[in-house]
Amino acid sequence: MTGRILVGTSSWTDPTLVKETDFYPRSASSAEKRLKHYASKFPLVEVDSTYYFPPSEKNSVLWIERTPPTFTFNVKAYSLLTNHPTRPDSLYADLRAELGDLGTRNLYRENLPAEIVDEVFQRFHDALMPLHSAGKLGAVLFQFPQWFVIGRASRTYIEECAARLRDFRVAIEFRHESWLREDNRAETLGFLEQLQLPLVCVDMPQGFDSSVPAVAAATAPDLAMVRFHGRNREAWEAKGQTAAERFKYLYTREELGEWVPRIEHLAEQAKETHVLMNNCYRDFGVVNARDMGDLLDLELESPGNRLSSEDERLRSALDHAHSGL
């Protein structure tokens, strides 16, 4: 029996989407109205902001109120918890005061007192509990950095993250090829299967040292996940770019079509499969999410919210411009 497939994007608030496109009508002039509009178009979204600043219980409640009962949020784990460098001013004010002046530009989890890390994990958990209780929390995405390579210490930390957030689904995305390289692939998939943690399958630029292979595997019975980062290698490796510029890539239908049988196979193995477009530059993510929904024969929108002729013209224009990206 095939599981449910949900398609969405990795942000609904990117400035290039809000300010430079017509995805949101002029009437969607507030954060509340924009989320309501997005949720009328797609059943799933990824919250990207929680990577930069930890979530709050207040926002969780607002997200619940502003979306339909069946809407699903995936939430990115806070950067401190995924071993990324973290801005001190993003940390909870009282915890930052406890640390005093560290004289450092970035915070790293391994350099902080254990009690501070414990408290960050607990507050992150508590802030998401309303979403979980409402049945709207899909998964917490742990996207680990390029230097998080395969090894005992890394596997132990993944186990720790899963244990600390045991109330939630925790999904794992690797950014170093060592995990899914052919000689390590079976070991990695077996490790995730043992913990019943979904592997986040990725489509990303290939051809450089840390490129993660596009492996499609379901490692948990309840959830599979695929994230599309674009294939713009030049932008991926460039320094000083914004997140939107890094993921500036519009997939063709043919490129997305390569994934259709793989996604359908994942859906045969997992109760639910999440497909997320992370190419959130201007309309690219929402256009490709609609494309993928069409290719998978999904009903993304209500009859009153189907693609307009203007949307179709946008699709044609972006397809034509694709070769120039």
N, C-alpha and C positions, 0 to 999 in steps of 0.2 A: 504494500500500500504506500503510495507516494505521500510524503509529508508536505506541509504547507510551505510555500515560497513567498517571502516578503522582499520587496525591492524598495530602496530609498537612497538617500544621499548622506554624505558624512558631515553635512552642516546645512542649516537653513538660514544662517545669519551672516555668511561671508559678505564683506562689504561689496565685492565686485558683483555678487548676485543681487544684492539689495539696491545698489546705487546705479549700476550700469546695464541693467536688463529690465525687461517688462514682465518677468515672472510674477512679481507681486503687483497687483493693481494699485492704483494711487490711493484707494481707500484703505489699503493695508499699511497704515502710517505708524503703527506702534508694534512693539515686540509681541504683544498679545495677538493682534490681528494677523501678523505675519505667520506666527505658528499655526493659528487656526486655518489660514489659507493653505499653508504647506500640508497640514494634516488632512485637508480635503482632497489633496492630489496623490499622496503616498501614504502607505500604512506603517512606514518605518523611517526612523531617522537616527543618526549617530550624533551624540552631543560631543562636540570637539572642545568646547570651552573648558571642560573639567580637566583637561590635560594641563592647561595653563594656570587655572585657579581651582581649588577644590570646590565641589558642589555645596549647596546649602539646602537644608530641609525646606526652606521657604520656596526656593525655585522648583523643587520637586513637586510641591503642592500646586504651584501655579501651572506647571506642565501638565499635571493630571487634569486640572480644571479646564484647560484650553484645548484638549484633544479628545477625540471620540473614545468610547470605552475600549475598543479593540486596538488602539494605536500603541505602537511599541517604540521605546527608547533604548538604544544601546548607548552606553556611557564610557568614554575613554577614562582610564585610570589616570590620576594625578601624576605629573612627571616625576615627583619625588619618589613615588612608589614603583616606578618602572626603571629606576636607576639612570634617569636623564638628569642633566644639570637643571637646577630649579632656581628661579629668581627668589631671593629672600623676601621681597615684598608680596609674593603670592602666598606665603605661609600665614596661617592664622595669627592674628596680631599678638595674642597673649603668648603663644608659643615662640614667636619671634622675639618677644621681649625677654623671655626666659633665656634665650640663647645669647642675648647681648650683641655686641659688635664683633662679628667673626672676622671682619676684615677680608671678606671674600666676595667675589662677584656672583658666584653661584653656590647653591647648597647641593650636597650629595648625601643620599641616604646613609651610606656606609660611614660617613663622618659625623653623623648626628648621634646624640645620646639615645639609647634604646627606648627610654620612656617617651621621648618626643616622637619617635617613629611609631610606637604603639598608639599614641594618642591620635596621630594623623590617620592611621588605619581605622581606628574606631570612629572618628568623626566622619570620615569618608563613608564608612558603612552606614552610620546613623542617618546621614543626609540622604541616602538613596533608599532607605527603608520605606518611606511613603510610596515611592514608585513601585517598589517590589510588592507591597501590600495591596496596591491597586491593580496588580497584574500587568503593569505597563513597563516593567524593567526587563528588557530582553537579555542583555549580557553586559558585563563589565569587561571592556577590552584592555588587556595588558599588551601594549605595543612596546616591545623591548628595543633598545638601541642597537646600532651596528656593532658595538663592542661587546655586546652580550652574546658570547660565543658558547658553543656546546661544551659541557663539562659538568662535573659533579656539583660544584658550587652553584652553577646556574640552575641545575635541576632542583637542587634543594631550595633555592629561593622561589622557584615556581610553585613548589609544594607548599611553601610558607604562605604565599599570596592566596592560594586556593583555600588554605585552612582558615586564614584570617577573614576571608569573605565567603565562608562556606554557605551562607544563606542565599547567595546569588550564583548565577551562571558566570563563570570566569572563562573568557576566551583568550587564546594566546597567539600573538603575532610576532614572528621573528623577523629581524632585519639583517641577520647575518646568514650567509649561505651554508655555514657549517652544519646547521641543524637539519637541513633538507637536502644536503649533498647526497649523491647516490649511496656512498659508503656508510652514511649515518642515518639515512632516511627511515629504515625499518626500526632502528633503535628509538628515534624521536617519536615516530607515530605510536610505537608500542608504549612508550612512557606516557604520552598523553591519553591513550586509550585506557591505560591502567588507572589513571586519575579521573577519567571521563571528562577531560577538558577539551573543548572544541579547538582544533587547529584553525587559525584564520588563513585561508588560502588566499594568495595574493597574485594579482597581475601587476607587474611593475617593470620598469626599464631593465633590460638585460645587457650583459656584455662588460660589466665591471666587477671587481673582486667581491663585493658584498651582495651582488644580485641574488635574490632568493628565487629558486626555481618555482615555476607555476605548478605546484603540486596540488591536486584536488583530492582531498581525503577527508572522510568523516571519522573523527576520533571520539565522538560522544553520541549516544543514542538520541539525545533530545535536541541538539543544535549543531548545524554546520554553518560556516560563514565564509563568504568571499568578499574581498575588498579590491576595488579597481583603482590603482594609483596613476594610471596613464603610462605612456611609453615614451615620454619625452626625456631621453637620456641626457641631452645637453642641459636642460633646465634642472634635472635631478641633481647633477653634479656641480652646478654653478653655486658660487658663494654669494651671500648677502641678498638672496631672493626672499620674497614673502612666500607664505605657504601656498597661496593661490597661484603665484607664478611658477612655483615648483611643480605643481600638478596641472599645468596648462596643457591639456591634451584632450582632444575630442576623438573618441573612438568611432570608427566606422561601424556600420551594422555588420559587416563581414568580420571585423575583429571581435565584436561582441558575440557573434554567432559561433566562434570557436569555443566559447565557454558554455553554450547552451546544453550540449550533451553531458558535459561535466557537472553542471548545476543540477540537471535532471537526475543524474546518477547520485549526487549527494542527497537529493530529496528522497530517493528511494531508501537511503540508509539512516536518515535522521528525521525526527518528528517535525522539525522546522529548519528551514534554510534561509539565511539572511544574505542578501546581495546588496552591497553598498558601493556607490560611486564616490570615490574620494577625489575625483578630478574637479574640485569645486572652484573652478575659475569661470566667472560669469555664469552663463547658462549651461556650461558643458555637462556638469553633473546631472542636472535635472533632465536635460535632453537625452543623455545616455541612459538614465534610469527609465525614462519612458520607452526608449528603444528596447531595453532589455525586457521590460514588461511585455512589450509587443511580441518580441521573439519567443518569450516563454508562454505566450498566450494567457497572460494574467489580466485580471480586471483591476487595474490600479485605482481608477477613479469612478465616481458615481456617474450615471449617464449624463447628468448635467454638467460634468466637469471634464468631458472628453477633450482631446486635442482640437483646438480651434484651427481655422484656416491660417491664422497668423502663426500659430505654433508650427504648422506644417511648413510654412514659408521659412521660418527660422531654421528648422531642420535642414532644409535644402541649402540655405545659405551657409550654414556651418559645415555641412558636408563639402560644399564647394571650396570653402576656405581651409579645409583640413590640411591640404598639402602644403600650405604656407606656414603651418605652425612649427 
